[in-house]
Amino acid sequence: MTQDLPARMLRLLSLLQTRRAWTGGELADRLGVTLRTIRRDIDRLRELGYPVESTTGRTGGYRLAAGADLPPLLLDDEEAVAIATALRTATSGVSGIAESAVRALAKLEQVLPARLRHQVAAIHAATTTVPWDRGPGADPSALAVLAAACRDHEIVTFTYPSRSGGTAPRRVEPHSLVVAGTRWYLIAYDTDRTDWRTFRVDRLTYPVPTGHRVTPRELPATDPIAFLAARVAAAPARYTLSVTVPADAATVLDHTQVLPERVRSVGAHTSTIELAADAPRRIALQLFDLAPGPGSTFQGSPELAPHLKEFAQLLQDVARALTTSEPDEPHTPTTQDH
C-alpha cells in the first residue's frame, strides 16, 4: 500500500544494515511483500544514494556496500543512546581514538532529538572514567580489519611476536574479538598450526584481509569469553603457586577474581587454586586477592620464594612505620585562638 512505503523503506534499510547479505526471498518474507516489490524498493534506495549491491549465487541477493559518500545511518532510540554513551567513554583499550570519538559524538548529538540528548547528558553527568593508563592500546584500524574479517569469515594475515623474540607471519580464520579489561584479543583458527589461538591485538601488526572467505568453524568452547579464559589459565608461566584452602570452590569463586579454570575441588570443604604469572608481582597480587587464611597450604616454584620475601619485608616495614610513628598532638583551642 502507498501509505506504507516510507515505513517499509526504513525497515528495508534497517535490515540491510544489520547483516552482511540478504537474499531477495528473505527480505520479502521479513517485509511481507513480493520479490518484485523488493526489487523496486532496492532501486529506490539506490536513487537515494545508498550503495546496495546485488550478490551472485544460486539464489542471489543484496548487500549494503561502502560508497564514495557516507549515507545517513538508521538508528532507533536505544541504538542512538548506546552509541552516544559509548563515544563519550571511548578512550580505554584503543590507541588514538579519543579525538575521533569526540568528533563523531559532536556530529551525532547535532541530530539527536531533545529527549535523547537529555538521556545521554544524564548518563554522562552520572559517569566518571578513571584515566588509568594500563599499557599500549589496540590500533583502531587493526580492530576494524579484524572485526570485518570476523563478520565476513575472511582469512587475514599479520605478523605476531614469536617465542624466539622476533616476529613471524600468521594466517588465520578470525572468529571473534574479546575485550578483557583494557586488552583486546582476537580468537582465530591458525591455518598453519591447525589449531585455535588467541592473539593480543596490540601486539599484532600489518593485518591484511586476503579476500578468501571460508565456512566458519565451530569454536571448541561454549562462547569466546570461556575460550579466552581457558587459554589464559592454561598458558605457560615462569612462576606458579598452588594454594590449598579450607573452602569449597564456589566460595572461592564468589569472593575472588580467580579464573574458574584455575580452581579445583579436592573435598567437600577444600579446594586448590593454581596461580601463575611471568612476574612475581602478579603472583603476589593474586595471592593478596585470594587472601588464604589459617589452614592453607602452599606449593610452587622455589625461585618465587625470595621475591615473596621481599614483598613481605616491604609490608612489614610499612606496618612498622605506621605503628611507631608519633601521631600529631591534638590542638586544644584557647581564648587566644578567637
Salt bridges, closest charged atoms under 4 A:
GLU26 OE1 - ARG19 NH2 2.56
ASP41 OD2 - ARG8 NE 2.61
ASP41 OD1 - ARG44 NH1 2.57
ASP43 OD1 - ARG46 NH1 3.42
GLU53 OE1 - ARG63 NE 2.94
ASP77 OD2 - ARG115 NH2 2.94
GLU99 OE2 - ARG103 NH1 3.55
GLU109 OE2 - ARG88 NH2 2.66
ASP152 OD1 - ARG20 NE 3.42
ASP152 OD1 - ARG151 NE 2.77
GLU173 OE1 - ARG217 NE 2.78
ASP190 OD2 - ARG170 NE 3.03
ASP190 OD2 - ARG193 NH1 3.28
ASP195 OD2 - ARG197 NH1 2.96
ASP202 OD2 - ARG183 NH1 3.87
ASP202 OD2 - ARG200 NH2 2.81
GLU274 OE2 - ARG264 NH2 3.95
ASP317 OD1 - ARG320 NH1 3.02
ASP337 OD2 - HIS331 NE2 3.19
